[in-house]
Amino acid sequence: MEVAEEISRDHSVIRDAGSRRLRVAIVAPSLQYVGGQSVQADLLLRCWKDDADVQVSFIPVDPPFPTGLRWVKRVPLLRTIVRTPFYLAGLWRGLRDADIAHIFSASYTSFLVAPFPAWLVAAMLGKKTLINYHSGEARNHLNGSWFARTVLKRVGRVVSPSGYLVDVFREFNLAAESVPNIVDVSQFKYRERVPLRPHLVCTRGFHPYYSIDIVIKAFAQIKKEYADAQLDLVGDGSLEGEMRRLVADLKLTGVNFWGVASRAEIGRYYDRADIFINASRLDNMPVSILEAFASGTPVISTAPEGMRYLVEDGRTGLLSQVGDPSALAANVLRVLRDPELAHRLSANAMEELGRYQWGCVREQWLRVYRELVPRAVAVSGEPVSSV
């Protein structure tokens, strides 16, 4: 009788463990600095909310400073030093009750101050870990850092948004898999541009990798044929002053510097424009391209190594050589002169967007999570249902 009761209790425990939602702690930058990682982390948090299978929590890598220390955020190196103990305390509290630490990662110094501590604390607590690596600089980072390679070999899973990074990791004998970025189509209004106007939008930051100078130089050539052309630059960064000087030196009109747009506002900048233009020289899976797909703006871009994994030249966008403003301008002029081509590119891109919507991406993340923390198996050998 006692044995039967014990077996019954064991089955109940297994059943409870099998039906409990997986507890996933997402470790990532917060939206106080809008960027690709923070946007994706926020989307994951919102999409998993009230899910029957996964319970999420959030641990910011950039926790807010107490009132008396808020001035520190204006001093780059000092803010990292002062923030570290607050970050470590947040990791220790937030990971104790988690099953999985889902850690967003960039490269170089950022890897050392954000993902590495998260992985270390999770390992100390006996938690499963995955590194969600987003940086297009992976090859240079891994080539120069034995430490990063060592850490990445020890995590439970390495996941990247694109097949491009999976191929890069393979060069270093690192196993990785791809789960794509998400786009929230509710933030954007798809519409056909009829007629297609020479109103361009670029939503990349003023940073070296995004080559906003190439966008501006291409726009200068477009202005020679379309005097009423407009260029909306939505973002900020260390090179903004230099870009403003370039616009003045080229005596360009119609260039609008709008600053950073919040997630609630970003859709209207796409909606007011007719063509998306990008000149990056290094990229992985830019969310801005997916946003352009969702908005119906034809995508005109350079082709850094990772871009062809996202944009198919001639089908979902037009691609040109990195660093060539004339080729970039020529592709913009091509769609302006060929409305049918513009329509075809936009329609194909919208169709492609299904791969990046939550209904599809959710199943891929759920599979990764469940492989990290398998469901309990009953004594009979049958998996316990999670429904």
C-alpha positions as CSV (number, residue, x, y, z in Angstrom):
1,M,0.0,0.0,0.0
2,E,2.8,2.4,0.9
3,V,4.7,1.5,-2.3
4,A,1.5,2.2,-4.4
5,E,1.0,5.5,-2.7
6,E,4.7,6.5,-3.3
7,I,4.4,5.6,-7.0
8,S,1.2,7.6,-7.2
9,R,3.0,10.6,-5.6
10,D,5.9,10.2,-8.1
11,H,3.5,10.2,-11.0
12,S,1.8,13.4,-9.6
13,V,5.2,15.1,-9.4
14,I,6.1,14.1,-12.9
15,R,2.7,15.2,-14.2
16,D,3.1,18.6,-12.4
17,A,6.6,19.1,-13.8
18,G,5.5,18.2,-17.3
19,S,2.6,20.6,-17.2
20,R,4.5,23.5,-15.7
21,R,5.4,26.3,-18.1
22,L,9.1,26.6,-18.9
23,R,10.5,29.6,-17.1
24,V,12.8,31.6,-19.4
25,A,14.7,34.7,-18.2
26,I,15.6,37.0,-21.1
27,V,18.8,38.9,-20.5
28,A,19.2,41.8,-22.9
29,P,19.4,45.5,-23.3
30,S,16.4,47.5,-22.3
31,L,14.5,49.9,-24.6
32,Q,16.1,52.9,-22.9
33,Y,18.5,52.7,-25.9
34,V,16.6,51.6,-28.9
35,G,18.5,49.1,-31.0
36,G,18.2,45.8,-32.7
37,Q,18.7,43.7,-29.6
38,S,16.5,45.7,-27.3
39,V,13.7,45.7,-29.9
40,Q,13.9,41.9,-30.3
41,A,14.0,41.3,-26.6
42,D,11.0,43.5,-26.1
43,L,9.1,41.7,-28.9
44,L,9.9,38.3,-27.3
45,L,8.7,39.5,-23.9
46,R,5.4,40.8,-25.4
47,C,4.9,37.7,-27.6
48,W,5.5,35.2,-24.8
49,K,3.2,37.1,-22.4
50,D,0.4,34.8,-21.2
51,D,1.7,31.9,-23.3
52,A,0.5,28.4,-22.2
53,D,4.0,26.9,-22.6
54,V,6.5,29.6,-21.6
55,Q,6.7,32.0,-18.7
56,V,9.2,34.8,-19.3
57,S,10.9,37.4,-17.1
58,F,13.4,40.1,-18.0
59,I,16.8,41.0,-16.7
60,P,18.2,44.2,-18.2
61,V,21.9,44.3,-18.9
62,D,21.6,48.1,-18.3
63,P,19.6,48.3,-15.1
64,P,18.6,51.9,-14.1
65,F,20.9,53.7,-11.7
66,P,19.6,54.8,-8.3
67,T,18.5,58.4,-8.1
68,G,21.8,59.7,-6.6
69,L,23.9,58.0,-9.3
70,R,21.9,58.9,-12.5
71,W,24.6,61.4,-13.5
72,V,27.0,58.4,-14.0
73,K,25.1,57.3,-17.2
74,R,26.7,60.3,-19.0
75,V,30.2,58.9,-18.5
76,P,30.7,55.9,-20.7
77,L,33.4,53.8,-18.9
78,L,32.4,54.9,-15.4
79,R,28.8,53.9,-16.0
80,T,29.8,50.4,-17.0
81,I,31.9,50.0,-13.8
82,V,29.2,51.4,-11.5
83,R,26.4,49.5,-13.2
84,T,28.2,46.1,-12.9
85,P,27.3,45.2,-9.3
86,F,23.6,46.2,-10.0
87,Y,23.6,44.0,-13.0
88,L,25.2,41.0,-11.2
89,A,22.6,41.4,-8.4
90,G,19.8,41.4,-10.9
91,L,21.2,38.3,-12.5
92,W,21.4,36.5,-9.2
93,R,17.9,37.4,-8.2
94,G,16.4,36.9,-11.7
95,L,18.0,33.5,-12.6
96,R,17.3,31.7,-9.4
97,D,13.8,30.6,-10.4
98,A,14.5,30.3,-14.1
99,D,14.9,27.1,-16.1
100,I,16.7,28.8,-19.0
101,A,18.8,31.9,-19.3
102,H,18.2,33.3,-22.8
103,I,21.1,35.7,-23.2
104,F,21.4,38.3,-25.9
105,S,24.9,38.9,-27.1
106,A,26.9,41.4,-29.2
107,S,30.7,41.2,-29.7
108,Y,34.0,42.5,-28.4
109,T,33.8,44.4,-25.1
110,S,30.1,44.1,-24.9
111,F,30.5,40.3,-24.8
112,L,32.6,40.5,-21.7
113,V,30.4,42.9,-19.8
114,A,26.9,41.5,-20.6
115,P,26.6,37.9,-21.9
116,F,29.7,36.5,-20.1
117,P,28.5,37.5,-16.6
118,A,25.0,36.2,-17.4
119,W,26.4,32.8,-18.5
120,L,28.7,32.6,-15.5
121,V,25.9,33.3,-13.0
122,A,23.5,30.9,-14.7
123,A,26.2,28.2,-14.7
124,M,26.8,28.8,-11.0
125,L,23.1,28.4,-10.4
126,G,22.9,25.2,-12.5
127,K,20.6,26.8,-15.1
128,K,20.5,25.9,-18.8
129,T,21.8,28.7,-21.1
130,L,21.6,29.9,-24.6
131,I,23.5,32.7,-26.2
132,N,21.4,34.6,-28.8
133,Y,24.2,36.1,-30.8
134,H,23.2,39.1,-32.9
135,S,26.4,40.8,-34.1
136,G,27.5,40.9,-37.7
137,E,31.1,41.3,-36.4
138,A,31.1,37.6,-35.3
139,R,34.0,36.6,-37.6
140,N,36.4,39.3,-36.4
141,H,35.3,38.8,-32.8
142,L,35.8,35.1,-32.8
143,N,39.0,35.3,-34.8
144,G,40.5,37.6,-32.2
145,S,39.1,36.1,-29.0
146,W,39.9,32.6,-27.7
147,F,38.0,33.6,-24.6
148,A,34.7,34.1,-26.6
149,R,35.3,30.9,-28.5
150,T,35.8,29.0,-25.2
151,V,32.6,30.4,-23.6
152,L,30.5,29.8,-26.7
153,K,31.6,26.1,-26.7
154,R,30.4,25.7,-23.1
155,V,26.9,27.3,-23.4
156,G,23.9,25.0,-23.9
157,R,23.0,26.5,-27.3
158,V,24.2,29.2,-29.6
159,V,21.4,30.7,-31.6
160,S,21.6,33.5,-34.2
161,P,19.0,35.3,-36.2
162,S,20.5,34.3,-39.6
163,G,22.0,31.5,-41.5
164,Y,24.9,33.8,-42.2
165,L,26.1,33.7,-38.6
166,V,25.5,29.9,-38.4
167,D,28.0,29.6,-41.3
168,V,30.5,32.0,-39.6
169,F,30.3,30.0,-36.4
170,R,30.9,26.8,-38.3
171,E,34.3,28.3,-39.5
172,F,35.3,28.1,-35.8
173,N,33.9,24.7,-35.1
174,L,31.1,26.1,-33.1
175,A,27.7,24.6,-33.4
176,A,24.9,27.2,-33.9
177,E,21.4,27.3,-35.3
178,S,19.2,30.0,-36.7
179,V,16.0,31.4,-35.2
180,P,15.0,34.5,-37.2
181,N,14.2,37.9,-35.8
182,I,10.6,38.9,-35.3
183,V,8.7,41.7,-36.9
184,D,5.5,43.0,-35.3
185,V,3.4,43.7,-38.3
186,S,0.8,45.5,-36.2
187,Q,3.2,48.4,-35.9
188,F,3.3,48.9,-39.7
189,K,0.8,49.6,-42.4
190,Y,1.4,47.8,-45.7
191,R,0.4,49.8,-48.7
192,E,1.2,49.9,-52.4
193,R,3.0,53.1,-53.5
194,V,1.1,54.3,-56.5
195,P,2.5,56.4,-57.9
196,L,6.0,55.7,-56.4
197,R,7.5,59.0,-55.2
198,P,11.2,59.8,-54.8
199,H,10.7,59.9,-51.0
200,L,13.4,57.8,-49.3
201,V,13.8,56.6,-45.7
202,C,16.8,55.2,-43.9
203,T,16.3,54.0,-40.3
204,R,19.9,53.1,-39.5
205,G,22.0,54.8,-36.9
206,F,24.9,57.2,-37.6
207,H,27.6,54.6,-36.9
208,P,30.5,53.6,-39.2
209,Y,29.1,50.2,-40.2
210,Y,25.9,51.7,-41.5
211,S,27.6,54.1,-44.0
212,I,25.0,56.9,-43.9
213,D,27.5,58.9,-46.0
214,I,27.0,56.5,-48.9
215,V,23.2,57.0,-48.5
216,I,23.7,60.8,-48.7
217,K,26.0,60.6,-51.7
218,A,23.6,58.3,-53.5
219,F,20.8,60.8,-52.7
220,A,22.8,63.6,-54.2
221,Q,22.8,61.7,-57.5
222,I,19.1,61.0,-57.3
223,K,18.4,64.7,-56.7
224,K,19.9,65.4,-60.2
225,E,17.0,63.6,-61.8
226,Y,14.3,64.2,-59.2
227,A,14.7,67.7,-57.8
228,D,11.8,67.2,-55.4
229,A,13.3,64.0,-53.8
230,Q,13.3,63.7,-50.0
231,L,15.4,61.7,-47.7
232,D,14.3,60.9,-44.1
233,L,17.2,59.9,-41.8
234,V,15.7,58.3,-38.7
235,G,18.4,57.6,-36.0
236,D,21.3,59.1,-34.2
237,G,24.9,58.2,-33.4
238,S,28.5,59.4,-33.1
239,L,28.7,60.5,-36.8
240,E,25.6,62.6,-36.9
241,G,27.6,65.9,-36.9
242,E,29.8,64.6,-39.8
243,M,26.7,63.6,-41.8
244,R,25.1,67.1,-41.3
245,R,28.3,68.7,-42.6
246,L,28.3,66.4,-45.6
247,V,24.7,67.4,-46.5
248,A,25.8,71.1,-46.2
249,D,29.0,70.5,-48.3
250,L,26.9,68.9,-51.0
251,K,24.4,71.7,-50.8
252,L,21.5,69.2,-50.6
253,T,18.0,70.1,-49.8
254,G,15.3,67.7,-48.8
255,V,17.4,65.8,-46.2
256,N,15.5,65.5,-42.9
257,F,17.2,64.5,-39.7
258,W,14.5,63.1,-37.5
259,G,16.5,61.6,-34.6
260,V,15.6,58.2,-33.0
261,A,12.1,57.0,-33.3
262,S,10.4,55.0,-30.5
263,R,8.8,51.7,-31.3
264,A,5.4,53.4,-31.1
265,E,6.5,56.0,-33.7
266,I,8.7,54.1,-36.1
267,G,5.8,52.9,-38.4
268,R,4.8,56.4,-39.4
269,Y,8.3,57.1,-40.8
270,Y,8.0,54.1,-43.1
271,D,4.4,55.0,-44.0
272,R,5.3,58.6,-45.1
273,A,8.1,57.4,-47.4
274,D,8.0,55.3,-50.6
275,I,11.5,53.7,-50.8
276,F,13.7,52.2,-48.1
277,I,17.5,52.7,-48.7
278,N,20.4,51.1,-46.8
279,A,24.1,51.3,-47.3
280,S,25.6,49.2,-44.5
281,R,29.0,47.6,-45.0
282,L,28.4,45.0,-42.2
283,D,25.1,43.4,-41.3
284,N,23.5,40.3,-39.9
285,M,19.7,40.4,-40.0
286,P,18.7,44.0,-39.7
287,V,15.2,44.5,-38.3
288,S,14.9,47.7,-40.4
289,I,14.8,45.5,-43.5
290,L,11.9,43.5,-42.1
291,E,10.1,46.7,-41.1
292,A,10.5,47.9,-44.7
293,F,9.1,44.5,-45.9
294,A,6.1,45.0,-43.6
295,S,5.5,48.6,-44.8
296,G,5.6,47.9,-48.5
297,T,8.6,50.2,-49.2
298,P,10.8,48.6,-51.9
299,V,14.2,47.7,-50.3
300,I,17.3,49.2,-52.0
301,S,20.4,48.1,-50.2
302,T,24.1,47.4,-50.4
303,A,25.0,43.7,-50.1
304,P,27.3,43.1,-47.1
305,E,28.0,39.4,-46.6
306,G,25.0,38.7,-44.4
307,M,22.4,40.7,-46.5
308,R,21.9,38.0,-49.2
309,Y,20.6,35.7,-46.5
310,L,17.7,38.1,-46.0
311,V,17.2,39.9,-49.3
312,E,17.1,38.1,-52.6
313,D,18.3,40.4,-55.3
314,G,15.7,41.1,-57.9
315,R,12.9,39.3,-56.0
316,T,12.6,41.0,-52.5
317,G,14.9,43.9,-53.1
318,L,17.7,45.3,-55.2
319,L,21.3,44.9,-54.0
320,S,24.5,46.6,-55.0
321,Q,28.2,46.6,-54.1
322,V,29.2,47.9,-50.7
323,G,30.6,51.4,-50.7
324,D,29.3,52.3,-54.1
325,P,26.9,55.3,-54.0
326,S,26.4,55.3,-57.8
327,A,25.2,51.7,-57.9
328,L,22.9,52.4,-54.9
329,A,21.5,55.5,-56.7
330,A,21.1,53.5,-59.9
331,N,18.9,51.0,-58.2
332,V,16.7,53.7,-56.6
333,L,16.3,55.3,-60.1
334,R,15.5,51.8,-61.5
335,V,12.5,51.3,-59.3
336,L,11.3,54.9,-59.8
337,R,11.3,54.3,-63.6
338,D,9.7,50.9,-63.3
339,P,6.6,50.9,-61.1
340,E,5.9,47.2,-62.0
341,L,9.3,46.2,-60.6
342,A,8.7,48.2,-57.4
343,H,5.3,46.5,-57.0
344,R,6.8,43.1,-57.5
345,L,9.6,43.6,-55.0
346,S,7.2,44.8,-52.4
347,A,4.7,42.0,-52.9
348,N,7.4,39.3,-52.8
349,A,8.9,40.9,-49.7
350,M,5.5,40.9,-47.9
351,E,5.0,37.3,-48.8
352,E,8.5,36.5,-47.4
353,L,7.6,38.2,-44.2
354,G,5.6,35.3,-43.0
355,R,8.8,33.6,-41.9
356,Y,9.5,36.4,-39.4
357,Q,6.1,36.6,-37.7
358,W,5.4,35.2,-34.3
359,G,3.3,32.3,-35.3
360,C,6.3,30.8,-37.1
361,V,9.1,32.0,-34.9
362,R,7.3,30.8,-31.7
363,E,7.5,27.2,-32.7
364,Q,11.3,27.5,-33.3
365,W,12.0,29.0,-30.0
366,L,9.8,26.5,-28.2
367,R,11.7,23.7,-29.8
368,V,15.0,25.1,-28.7
369,Y,13.7,25.7,-25.1
370,R,12.3,22.2,-24.9
371,E,15.5,20.6,-26.2
372,L,17.4,22.5,-23.5
373,V,14.9,21.4,-20.7
374,P,13.2,18.2,-21.9
375,R,9.7,17.5,-20.6
376,A,9.5,14.9,-17.8
377,V,9.0,11.3,-19.0
378,A,6.5,9.2,-17.1
379,V,7.4,5.7,-15.7
380,S,5.6,4.1,-18.7
381,G,8.1,5.9,-21.0
382,E,5.4,8.1,-22.5
383,P,6.2,11.9,-22.5
384,V,3.9,13.8,-20.2
385,S,1.7,16.2,-22.1
386,S,2.3,19.9,-21.7
387,V,-1.3,20.7,-22.6
